[in-house]
Amino acid sequence: MGATNTEHYSEAQNQMARLAKAIGHPARIAIIEHLLKVGKCICNDIVEELPLAQPTISQHLKELKNAGLIKGNIEGNAICYCVDEAAIDTLKTYFENLIPKNRDNQNNACC
């Protein structure tokens, strides 16, 4: 199958695809969960938490940051990471709106 032509989709659909791709790895989910639990931390803190090498963690952090799911600020000689709450809200809102509010009133013979 060829490459997806993103111009055929809305900006919202393209944004959701970028976010979904970024969270499409269990290590990235674990990183986000850890950041939500601790608030903010540096890469070495995540290395101590997860069974992955530092370069692997750094690559996952880069993917999450590029997608806009996390932010990184320089603190001393390290980068301190935290979750971007706006991106999490975007995901939450998207999935909440997938199911119509009146779904209980619909005749859904399939499921």
N, C-alpha and C positions, 0 to 999 in steps of 0.2 A: 504494500500500500504506500502511496506517495506521501509527501509532506503535506501537512494541513495548511490550507490557505486561510490565515486568520482574518483576512479582510472581509470574509463572508459572514463573520459573526460580530455581534455587538461588542462594544468595549467592556461591558459588564461580563459577558460570556468569556472573553479573552482574559480578563482579570481573574475570574474564578478558575479558569483552566491553569493559569500561572500559579495561583495559590494551591490548587489541588495537586499539581505536579510537585510543588515544593514539599508538601506534607505526604507525598507518596512513598516515603521510606520510613520504616519503623524507628530508625535512629533519630530522624528529624522529629518524629512525634515525641520520642523520649526527651529530646532536647527541649522542645516547647513545654512539655509537662514539667520538666525540671525548672525551667525559667519561670513558669507560672508559680511553682511552689516556693522558690527562693527570691523571686523578684528580679534580681540581677546578679550576674556573676561573670567571671572571666573564663576563658577557654580551659585553663588548667583545672578549674573547679568541676567543669563538665567531664573532663578526662578522668577525674577521680570518681565520678558518679557512674559513668558508662563504661562497658567493657570494650572500648575502642581506642585505637592509637590517636595521639594528638593530631597528626596530619589528617586523619579521617574525620575527626571532630571538626577541625578547621574547615574542611571542604563542605561538610554539612552546614556549618554556620554560614559559610559564604552563600550557599544555595538559599537558605532561609532568609538571609539579609537581602539578596538580590530580588527575591520575590516580595519583599516588604513585610514579611511576617515577624522579623525581629529587627532591632536597632542595635548599633554598636557605637559606643563613645570611648574615646581614648581617655584612660585614667592612668597617669604615670607612664609606664612602659608596656602596658597591656590594654586590650580593648575589653570594655565591660559591656556585656550583652543583656538585653531585656526584650520581652515580647512587645510588639507594636499592638497595643490594644485596639486600634482602629481596624487593623487587618483581621483580628480575631472577631470583632464585631461584624465585619463584612461577611466572613464565613458563617457566623451564627445567623445573621439576618437572611442570607441566601438560603440556607437549609430550612429555616423556619418558614420562609415564603414558598418553598417548593410544594408543600402540601396545602391545598386550599383550606381556608378556615371552616368552610361548610362541608368538609369531606364526609362527615357522619350522615349528612342528608343526601348524599349522592348514591345512586344505585350502581354499585361496582360489582358486576357479575364475575369479574375475573378473579378477584382475591377475597 
